Amino acid sequence: MLNTSLQPNNDIRGSEVHFWPDNFTLRNYETVLFDPGRTPFLPAAANSLIITILTVVIALVFAFLASVAVTRFRFKSRRAFIIAILTIQMIPGEAMIVSVFRVIDGWHLLNTIAGLTIVYVAAVLPFTIWTLRGFVNGVPIELEEAAMIDGCSRAGAFWRVTFPLLAPGLVATGVFGFIQAWNEFLMALVLNARPEMMTLPVWLRTFLVANGTTNWAAIMAGSTLMAIPVIVFFLIVQGRMTSGLVSGAVKG
């Protein structure tokens, strides 16, 4: 992808394979970033970044509380709740797109950041609950009981002992939520169709030409720019994931 983005469009459409950009050019990135005839890149990137961050934060908060509830407490509908989480994950998003559109339209949230964020949170939440449930279940409840014997309250024992051990789980589910929200295309295409509210996957679609020559070099340049935030985010949380795993190992 990077190699293609640094070549002229004529070279990548030819029969000769270039494993290195012989005719190195940054023209494709200039087209992506500064072409006045296209929807601007930066507003689409800002929309994607805001929606993705909101989705990850909100989903982690609700998923964390739900996973603790189904793991640490026993209540009547607990089993039904867990089965419902698994069942919801089996339903493809395309099957609900008409219903989702009507709900968001009824709330007057079409072409808004709030509307798309709500849909993304609902899509990410079942998996994050199920994943965090496994992490919470893997922390022995005896650790909390020992802290309570030493004088901590139930809440204090959880936040001081159990919560630090759940950092790897929070990071792992956060990475999943980030990638899913960042790369999602179909819901964003249907719910945020206006040019000023496009996310990056929808914005990238504007380079496709139905009855003409598609500028694949520019598409590869846009795809490269889209991949950079995901790579940076993963590199940041990777170190924290490792430190969280080591911290959890020595605290026991």
Backbone hydrogen bonds, N-H to C=O, Kabsch-Sander energy under -0.5 kcal/mol:
donor,donor_aa,acceptor,acceptor_aa,energy
5,S,1,M,-1.9
6,L,2,L,-0.8
6,L,3,N,-0.8
7,Q,4,T,-1.6
11,D,8,P,-0.7
12,I,8,P,-1.4
13,R,9,N,-1.1
14,G,11,D,-0.9
19,F,17,V,-0.6
22,D,20,W,-1.7
24,F,21,P,-0.6
24,F,22,D,-0.9
25,T,6,L,-1.5
30,E,26,L,-1.8
31,T,27,R,-2.2
32,V,28,N,-2.1
33,L,29,Y,-2.4
34,F,30,E,-2.7
35,D,31,T,-1.2
38,R,35,D,-1.4
44,A,40,P,-0.8
45,A,41,F,-2.5
46,A,42,L,-2.6
47,N,43,P,-2.4
48,S,44,A,-2.3
49,L,45,A,-2.5
50,I,46,A,-2.6
51,I,47,N,-2.4
52,T,48,S,-2.5
53,I,49,L,-2.4
54,L,50,I,-2.4
55,T,51,I,-2.3
56,V,52,T,-2.5
57,V,53,I,-2.5
58,I,54,L,-2.5
59,A,55,T,-2.4
60,L,56,V,-2.3
61,V,57,V,-2.0
62,F,58,I,-2.3
63,A,59,A,-2.7
64,F,60,L,-2.3
65,L,61,V,-2.0
66,A,62,F,-2.4
67,S,63,A,-2.6
68,V,64,F,-2.1
69,A,65,L,-2.0
70,V,66,A,-2.4
71,T,67,S,-1.1
72,R,68,V,-2.9
73,F,69,A,-1.3
75,F,73,F,-0.5
78,R,75,F,-1.4
81,F,77,S,-2.3
82,I,78,R,-2.1
83,I,79,R,-2.4
84,A,80,A,-2.2
85,I,81,F,-1.9
86,L,82,I,-1.8
87,T,83,I,-2.5
88,I,84,A,-2.5
89,Q,85,I,-1.5
90,M,86,L,-0.7
90,M,87,T,-1.0
91,I,88,I,-1.2
95,A,92,P,-1.1
96,M,93,G,-1.2
97,I,94,E,-0.9
100,V,96,M,-2.9
101,F,97,I,-2.3
102,R,98,V,-2.2
103,V,99,S,-2.3
104,I,100,V,-2.7
105,D,101,F,-2.6
106,G,102,R,-2.2
107,W,103,V,-1.6
108,H,105,D,-1.3
109,L,104,I,-2.5
111,N,191,L,-2.6
112,T,109,L,-0.9
116,L,112,T,-1.5
117,T,113,I,-2.1
118,I,114,A,-2.2
119,V,115,G,-1.7
120,Y,116,L,-2.3
121,V,117,T,-2.7
122,A,118,I,-2.1
123,A,119,V,-1.8
124,V,120,Y,-2.5
125,L,121,V,-2.4
128,T,124,V,-2.0
129,I,125,L,-2.6
130,W,126,P,-2.2
131,T,127,F,-2.7
132,L,128,T,-2.6
133,R,129,I,-2.1
134,G,130,W,-1.2
135,F,131,T,-1.4
136,V,132,L,-3.0
137,N,133,R,-2.5
138,G,134,G,-1.1
139,V,135,F,-0.5
139,V,136,V,-1.2
143,L,140,P,-1.2
144,E,140,P,-0.5
145,E,141,I,-2.0
146,A,142,E,-2.5
147,A,143,L,-1.8
148,M,144,E,-2.3
149,I,145,E,-1.9
150,D,146,A,-1.4
151,G,148,M,-1.1
152,C,147,A,-2.3
157,A,153,S,-2.8
158,F,154,R,-1.8
159,W,155,A,-2.6
160,R,156,G,-2.3
161,V,157,A,-2.0
162,T,157,A,-1.1
163,F,158,F,-3.0
165,L,161,V,-0.7
165,L,162,T,-0.7
166,L,162,T,-0.7
166,L,163,F,-1.3
167,A,164,P,-1.0
170,L,166,L,-2.3
171,V,167,A,-2.4
172,A,168,P,-2.5
173,T,169,G,-2.4
174,G,170,L,-2.0
175,V,171,V,-2.3
176,F,172,A,-1.9
177,G,173,T,-2.6
178,F,174,G,-2.4
179,I,175,V,-2.4
180,Q,176,F,-2.5
181,A,177,G,-2.4
182,W,178,F,-2.4
183,N,179,I,-2.1
184,E,180,Q,-1.0
189,L,185,F,-2.3
190,V,186,L,-1.9
191,L,187,M,-3.0
192,N,188,A,-1.9
197,M,194,R,-1.4
198,M,195,P,-1.0
200,L,44,A,-0.5
203,W,199,T,-2.7
204,L,200,L,-2.6
205,R,201,P,-0.8
206,T,202,V,-0.6
206,T,203,W,-1.3
207,F,204,L,-1.4
208,L,205,R,-1.7
210,A,208,L,-0.5
214,T,212,G,-0.6
215,N,207,F,-0.7
216,W,214,T,-1.7
219,I,215,N,-1.8
220,M,216,W,-2.3
221,A,217,A,-1.8
222,G,218,A,-2.7
223,S,219,I,-2.5
224,T,220,M,-2.1
225,L,221,A,-2.1
226,M,222,G,-2.0
227,A,223,S,-1.8
228,I,224,T,-1.2
230,V,226,M,-0.7
231,I,227,A,-2.2
232,V,228,I,-2.7
233,F,229,P,-2.6
234,F,230,V,-2.3
235,L,231,I,-2.4
236,I,232,V,-2.1
237,V,233,F,-2.4
238,Q,234,F,-2.0
239,G,235,L,-0.9
240,R,236,I,-1.0
241,M,237,V,-2.6
242,T,238,Q,-2.1
243,S,239,G,-2.4
244,G,240,R,-2.3
245,L,241,M,-2.1
246,V,242,T,-2.3
247,S,243,S,-2.5
248,G,244,G,-2.2
249,A,245,L,-1.4
250,V,246,V,-1.7
251,K,247,S,-1.7
252,G,248,G,-0.7
